[in-house]
Amino acid sequence: MAARPGAITNADSASGGGEEEAEKAMAPHSSTLAWRIPWTEEPGKHVKPFTPEKAKEIIMCLQQPAVFYNMVFDWPAQHWTAKHLSEVLHGKQIRFRMGTKSTDTAPQFETACNYVEATLEEFLSWNSDQSSISGAFRDYDHSKFWAYADYKYFVSLFEDKTDIFQDVIWSDFGFPGRNGQESTLWIGSLGAHTPCHLDTYGCNLVFQVQGRKRWHLFPPEDTPFLYPTRIPYEESSVFSKINVVNPDLKRFPQFRKARRHMVTLSPGQVLFVPRHWWHYVESIDPVTVSINSWIELEEDHQTRVEEAITRMLVCALKTAENPHNTRAWLNPTELEETSHEINCHYLNGAISAFFNHYGTSEVVETQALRTNREYTIKEELNMHSHVGVEQAGGHNLSSETVKQEAASPFGLDLVPVTPSSEEPSSERGGIFENDGEDFVSKNGKSFGKRQRMMSESENAVVEQIASDRTVAVSQTFVSTDDLLDCLVNPQVTRIVAQLLIQGRST
């Protein structure tokens, strides 16, 4: 999933007084951000701390979350408040997800939420808690519900205002040509959140524009402790069965071992979320606006094949169970057809794209070995160095300062999100007591919520191999029997049996 954009300046000191209290009462091994000293500089001499080349090098090598400072102060998008966007969109209807302000231990999945079509003006009016609300939000008491316009693709939202794409300048992070067209917009009210999940594709850059969002992050190695599930099904999202802000530790005892990394992202800051890091994101201000972009990675070529297999399996089993009740298992973001024919087309397209990219089978074997070592620490950067810096408010949020090695990129303008040794209580009070991630195809169409599965040229390849079944390695048609033969392999069924037994024993 995704993150949030920002403005700049003294946003660090904008944290509400109740924030420190709210960051307690989590599962063990919670963590906080090591804060930085506020940036000061002579007027007219703003210089970005990293060149595009250096920023990209950091993003491609860094294996832990980090916050970039002073990289977006000249972006026009820093002024994209909800009020401003309501004027730009001129009454355009947007879909809002409506969730309840509850402290239930179960995650509030999108399949359990209601949805309304409304304008940003209507949202802002409702969010101001006016007593006589009419229109789309009339059935939703502001004190009991939150609203979230999430996963809003720029290409569809601003289809008649394409010049606005240039307001987002991801080229500053080393990705030439990437702008709002490859971005997603998020607008939420206090309490709006996404369930804890990991994104199977790419890494994530999140620009916080308005308000603050609290991020709860967990490393990929902690996946077993997050109790992953693919139901509800959404392409490229693996959800957790746990409500990480109010966990049921009796049902999910292994969650005690999870290492929480927590950071409050303020306007003007950009959060980097590495590949496969779990995250739960909550709005802690009355209105939040964020912009994110998922950056494609080399490993995504193999992941597309894995995702296509998952899609084929889930759809086959769930539609056979009840073909008319997709709401119970299919995430609302999944609008594509789920027929076996379409899913088989997806799978072959993913495999074809993989071979087209890597070429020979020898290269494929090498790539398979490399992608299996997903969490290898890069030698160029020391990911275990910690930076303890005083927060603008005065108190030190890091228990100790560890000396950086020369290769470390961290400093005043790039702050790591690090775990801490705090042992907060296992239960948390209501999160409302305090004041406080999709790739799009080139034609603007999204597959699921993120990655396009194949280009038009790749579609042509699939159609060809479906008709003449060429024997060439890169164009071998994968049949349903081929897939089943792999899935019922004794090694696979043994693992599945172990997982089922473990699942029933919790």
HELIX and SHEET records of a PDB file:
HELIX    1   1 ASN A   10  ALA A   14  5                                   5    
HELIX    2   2 GLU A   19  ALA A   22  1                                   4    
HELIX    3   3 PRO A   52  CYS A   61  1                                  10    
HELIX    4   4 PRO A   76  HIS A   79  5                                   4    
HELIX    5   5 ALA A   82  LEU A   89  1                                   8    
HELIX    6   6 GLU A  110  ALA A  112  5                                   3    
HELIX    7   7 LEU A  120  ASN A  127  1                                   8    
HELIX    8   8 GLY A  135  PHE A  137  5                                   3    
HELIX    9   9 PHE A  154  LEU A  157  1                                   4    
HELIX   10  10 THR A  162  ASP A  167  5                                   6    
HELIX   11  11 TRP A  170  PHE A  173  5                                   4    
HELIX   12  12 GLY A  180  GLU A  182  5                                   3    
HELIX   13  13 PRO A  220  LEU A  226  5                                   7    
HELIX   14  14 PRO A  253  LYS A  257  5                                   5    
HELIX   15  15 ASP A  300  GLU A  321  1                                  22    
HELIX   16  16 THR A  326  ALA A  328  5                                   3    
HELIX   17  17 HIS A  340  TYR A  358  1                                  19    
HELIX   18  18 SER A  361  ASN A  372  1                                  12    
HELIX   19  19 GLU A  456  ASP A  468  1                                  13    
HELIX   20  20 VAL A  473  GLN A  475  5                                   3    
HELIX   21  21 THR A  480  LEU A  487  1                                   8    
HELIX   22  22 PRO A  490  ARG A  504  1                                  15    
SHEET    1   A10 SER A  31  LEU A  33  0                                        
SHEET    2   A10 LEU A 414  PRO A 419 -1                                        
SHEET    3   A10 ALA A  66  PHE A  68 -1                                        
SHEET    4   A10 VAL A 270  VAL A 273 -1                                        
SHEET    5   A10 CYS A 203  GLN A 210 -1                                        
SHEET    6   A10 VAL A 287  ILE A 295 -1                                        
SHEET    7   A10 THR A 184  SER A 189 -1                                        
SHEET    8   A10 PHE A 145  TYR A 153 -1                                        
SHEET    9   A10 ILE A  94  THR A 100 -1                                        
SHEET   10   A10 ASN A 114  ALA A 118 -1                                        
SHEET    1   B 6 PRO A 228  GLU A 234  0                                        
SHEET    2   B 6 SER A 237  SER A 240 -1                                        
SHEET    3   B 6 HIS A 193  ASP A 199 -1                                        
SHEET    4   B 6 TRP A 278  SER A 283 -1                                        
SHEET    5   B 6 LYS A 213  PHE A 218 -1                                        
SHEET    6   B 6 HIS A 261  LEU A 265 -1                                        
END                                                                             
